[in-house]
Amino acid sequence: MEQNSGDGIGIIWLAFIVVVLVALWKTFEKAGRPGWNAIIPFYNIYIMLKIVNRPGWWLIWYFVPLANIIVHLLVSLRLAKAFKRSEAFGIVLLWIFPIIGYLMLGFGSSKYTKISK
């Protein structure tokens, strides 16, 4: 039987998604939220907004082109701050390379501290 070259890419993509969800699960747990919140699309963004002490209606901005990029950057910076990480960590590892950043937050020694508005 001939194998489709897309099968390998699909398996790699699925593995990538699983790793991201596991990292988010652990990050949510460290922030005092149930880990399963990380696996529900859109609700996970809403919970992330609550973790970084931003209003839930900001979720709307994630559906607006270009605004979603800016809001996600702001959320990434706030999340880095909540875990006592630098702004550079927020930009590079949570915004640009989130799989690495969320793994570091979820499985590393970082501790969550609720930040004020």
C-alpha positions in Angstrom: 0.0 0.0 0.0 1.1 3.5 -0.8 1.2 5.9 2.1 0.1 9.5 1.7 2.8 12.0 2.6 0.2 14.0 4.5 -0.2 11.2 7.0 3.1 12.0 8.6 2.5 15.7 8.8 -0.9 14.9 10.3 0.6 12.8 13.1 3.2 15.5 13.8 0.5 18.1 14.0 -1.6 16.0 16.3 1.5 15.4 18.6 2.1 19.2 18.6 -1.5 19.9 19.6 -1.3 17.3 22.4 1.9 18.8 23.8 0.4 22.3 23.7 -2.7 21.1 25.5 -0.7 19.3 28.2 1.4 22.4 28.7 -1.7 24.6 29.0 -3.3 22.1 31.3 -0.4 22.3 33.7 -0.2 26.1 33.4 -3.9 26.5 34.2 -3.5 24.2 37.2 -0.6 26.3 38.5 -2.8 29.4 38.2 -5.5 27.7 40.3 -7.8 26.8 37.5 -8.9 23.3 36.6 -6.6 21.8 33.9 -9.5 20.6 31.8 -10.3 24.3 31.0 -7.4 24.3 28.7 -8.9 21.8 26.2 -12.2 23.7 25.5 -11.7 26.0 22.5 -12.5 29.7 23.1 -13.3 28.9 26.8 -9.6 28.4 27.3 -8.9 31.9 26.0 -11.6 33.3 28.3 -10.0 31.5 31.3 -6.6 32.8 30.2 -8.0 36.3 30.3 -9.2 35.7 33.8 -5.8 34.3 34.9 -4.2 37.5 33.7 -6.9 39.6 35.3 -8.4 41.0 32.2 -12.2 41.3 31.4 -13.8 38.3 29.7 -15.2 40.5 26.9 -11.7 40.9 25.6 -12.4 37.5 24.0 -14.2 39.4 21.3 -10.8 41.0 20.2 -9.5 37.6 19.3 -11.9 37.5 16.4 -10.8 40.9 15.0 -7.9 40.7 12.6 -4.8 42.5 13.7 -6.4 43.4 17.1 -6.1 39.7 18.0 -2.3 39.9 17.5 -2.0 42.9 19.8 -4.4 41.5 22.5 -2.5 38.1 22.4 0.8 40.0 22.9 -0.7 41.9 25.9 -2.0 38.7 27.4 1.3 37.0 26.9 3.1 39.9 28.7 0.7 39.8 31.6 1.0 36.0 31.9 4.8 36.3 32.1 4.4 38.9 34.8 1.9 36.7 36.7 4.6 33.9 36.7 7.4 36.4 37.7 9.0 36.1 34.3 10.5 38.9 32.2 8.8 40.8 29.4 11.3 39.2 27.0 10.0 35.8 28.2 6.5 37.0 27.5 7.3 38.1 24.0 9.7 35.4 22.8 8.4 32.3 24.7 4.7 32.9 25.2 3.9 35.0 22.1 6.3 33.8 19.4 7.2 30.3 20.6 4.3 29.4 22.9 4.9 25.7 23.0 8.2 26.2 24.7 7.0 29.0 27.0 3.9 27.1 28.2 6.0 24.0 28.8 8.4 26.0 30.9 5.6 27.6 32.9 3.6 24.4 33.4 6.5 22.0 34.2 9.1 24.5 35.4 9.6 26.1 38.8 7.6 29.2 38.1 4.9 30.1 40.6 1.7 31.9 39.8 0.9 35.2 41.5 -2.4 36.9 40.9 -1.7 40.4 39.4 -3.8 43.4 39.9 -5.5 45.3 37.1 
